[in-house]
Amino acid sequence: MSSLCAISFMADGNVPGRGDFGDCVQKTLEFVISHASETGLLVSDETHGPMYGHGFATLFLGEIYGMNSEDDRVRDALVRAVQLIVASQNDEGGWRYNPVPADADVSVTICQVMGLRSARNAGIKVPKSTIDDAVKGKLTAALEEFKGVFKE
């Protein structure tokens, strides 16, 4: 949740060192970096279903890195976060609450795809096949499932 709050401040022009809430964005960056594990998982100690937060934190780090690619701590955490997302994608092209390739959930999948897109936009290597598998698999299946909801 911290990452989402910081992203909202960033959308209003606040970044580390600039803006009324730039210090909040900087503190969030330090918080996220301090909770980056060796495995790449970005998670605080008090969470259930860490892949939601991981996706949002990856999105946040991608946005930060895209603005300032000189911070090696951000790059290292972001690269490991992307590697964890890629490694935990399941056969349906999606992700679930924990970083294991077992089941899939549409909302968790969307969080991971947003994080991957942000990282890719910032210049981090993201395998095209990972995105393609998500779109062709879990996301397309979800759209087909809900297609009838929007018909008159």
C-alpha positions as CSV (number, residue, x, y, z in Angstrom):
1,M,0.0,0.0,0.0
2,S,2.9,2.3,0.7
3,S,3.9,2.1,-2.9
4,L,0.5,3.0,-4.2
5,C,0.4,6.1,-2.0
6,A,3.8,7.1,-3.2
7,I,2.7,6.6,-6.8
8,S,-0.2,9.0,-6.2
9,F,2.2,11.6,-4.9
10,M,4.4,11.1,-7.9
11,A,1.5,11.6,-10.3
12,D,1.2,15.1,-8.8
13,G,4.9,15.8,-9.5
14,N,6.3,14.9,-6.1
15,V,9.6,12.9,-6.4
16,P,12.5,12.4,-4.1
17,G,14.0,15.9,-3.6
18,R,11.2,17.8,-5.2
19,G,7.6,18.7,-4.3
20,D,5.6,19.1,-1.1
21,F,5.5,15.3,-0.7
22,G,8.9,14.5,-2.1
23,D,10.1,13.4,1.3
24,C,7.2,11.0,1.5
25,V,8.2,9.4,-1.8
26,Q,11.8,9.2,-0.6
27,K,10.7,7.5,2.7
28,T,8.6,5.1,0.7
29,L,11.6,4.3,-1.5
30,E,13.8,3.6,1.5
31,F,11.0,1.4,3.0
32,V,10.6,-0.6,-0.2
33,I,14.4,-1.0,-0.6
34,S,14.8,-2.1,3.0
35,H,12.2,-4.8,2.5
36,A,13.7,-6.2,-0.7
37,S,14.7,-9.8,-0.1
38,E,17.5,-11.7,-1.7
39,T,14.9,-13.7,-3.6
40,G,13.5,-10.5,-5.1
41,L,10.3,-10.5,-3.1
42,L,9.3,-6.9,-2.1
43,V,7.3,-7.4,1.0
44,S,7.0,-6.2,4.6
45,D,7.0,-8.7,7.4
46,E,3.3,-8.3,8.1
47,T,1.6,-9.3,4.9
48,H,-0.8,-12.0,3.7
49,G,-0.8,-12.7,0.0
50,P,2.5,-10.9,-0.8
51,M,2.2,-10.8,-4.6
52,Y,-0.3,-7.9,-4.5
53,G,2.2,-5.7,-2.7
54,H,5.1,-7.1,-4.7
55,G,3.4,-6.0,-8.0
56,F,2.7,-2.5,-6.7
57,A,6.2,-2.2,-5.2
58,T,7.7,-3.3,-8.6
59,L,5.5,-0.7,-10.3
60,F,6.8,2.0,-7.9
61,L,10.5,1.0,-8.3
62,G,10.1,1.0,-12.1
63,E,8.7,4.5,-12.0
64,I,11.5,5.7,-9.7
65,Y,14.2,4.0,-11.7
66,G,12.7,5.5,-14.9
67,M,13.3,9.0,-13.5
68,N,16.7,8.3,-12.0
69,S,18.7,5.3,-13.3
70,E,21.8,6.2,-11.3
71,D,20.7,4.5,-8.0
72,D,22.1,1.0,-8.1
73,R,20.0,0.0,-5.1
74,V,16.8,0.7,-7.0
75,R,18.1,-1.1,-10.1
76,D,19.2,-4.2,-8.2
77,A,15.9,-4.5,-6.3
78,L,13.9,-3.9,-9.5
79,V,15.8,-6.5,-11.5
80,R,15.4,-9.1,-8.7
81,A,11.7,-8.2,-8.4
82,V,11.2,-8.8,-12.1
83,Q,13.1,-12.1,-12.0
84,L,10.8,-13.3,-9.2
85,I,7.7,-12.3,-11.2
86,V,9.0,-14.1,-14.3
87,A,9.9,-17.2,-12.3
88,S,6.6,-17.4,-10.5
89,Q,4.3,-17.2,-13.5
90,N,2.1,-20.3,-13.8
91,D,1.2,-22.4,-16.9
92,E,-2.0,-20.3,-17.4
93,G,0.1,-17.2,-17.8
94,G,-0.9,-15.8,-14.4
95,W,0.1,-15.3,-10.8
96,R,-1.5,-16.0,-7.4
97,Y,-1.1,-14.6,-3.9
98,N,2.3,-16.2,-3.2
99,P,5.3,-16.4,-5.5
100,V,4.9,-20.0,-6.6
101,P,3.7,-21.0,-10.1
102,A,0.6,-22.9,-8.9
103,D,-2.8,-21.1,-9.4
104,A,-3.7,-17.8,-10.9
105,D,-5.9,-14.8,-10.0
106,V,-6.9,-12.0,-12.4
107,S,-6.3,-9.1,-10.0
108,V,-2.9,-10.5,-8.9
109,T,-2.0,-11.1,-12.5
110,I,-2.8,-7.5,-13.4
111,C,-0.6,-6.2,-10.6
112,Q,2.4,-8.2,-11.9
113,V,1.8,-7.1,-15.5
114,M,1.7,-3.5,-14.4
115,G,5.0,-3.9,-12.5
116,L,6.6,-5.6,-15.4
117,R,5.5,-2.9,-17.8
118,S,6.9,-0.2,-15.6
119,A,10.2,-2.0,-15.3
120,R,10.3,-2.5,-19.1
121,N,9.6,1.2,-19.7
122,A,12.5,2.0,-17.4
123,G,14.9,-0.1,-19.4
124,I,14.9,-3.3,-17.4
125,K,14.8,-6.5,-19.5
126,V,11.4,-8.3,-19.3
127,P,10.9,-11.3,-21.5
128,K,8.3,-10.6,-24.1
129,S,7.0,-14.2,-23.6
130,T,6.1,-13.5,-20.0
131,I,3.8,-10.6,-21.1
132,D,2.5,-12.6,-24.1
133,D,1.7,-15.6,-21.9
134,A,-0.2,-13.4,-19.4
135,V,-2.2,-11.7,-22.2
136,K,-2.9,-14.9,-24.1
137,G,-3.6,-16.9,-21.0
138,K,-5.2,-15.6,-17.8
139,L,-6.2,-12.1,-19.0
140,T,-7.9,-13.3,-22.2
141,A,-9.7,-16.0,-20.3
142,A,-10.9,-13.5,-17.8
143,L,-12.2,-11.1,-20.5
144,E,-14.0,-14.0,-22.2
145,E,-15.6,-15.0,-18.9
146,F,-16.9,-11.5,-18.2
147,K,-17.9,-10.7,-21.8
148,G,-21.5,-11.5,-21.2
149,V,-21.8,-9.1,-18.2
150,F,-21.6,-6.1,-20.5
151,K,-24.1,-7.2,-23.1
152,E,-27.6,-5.7,-23.1
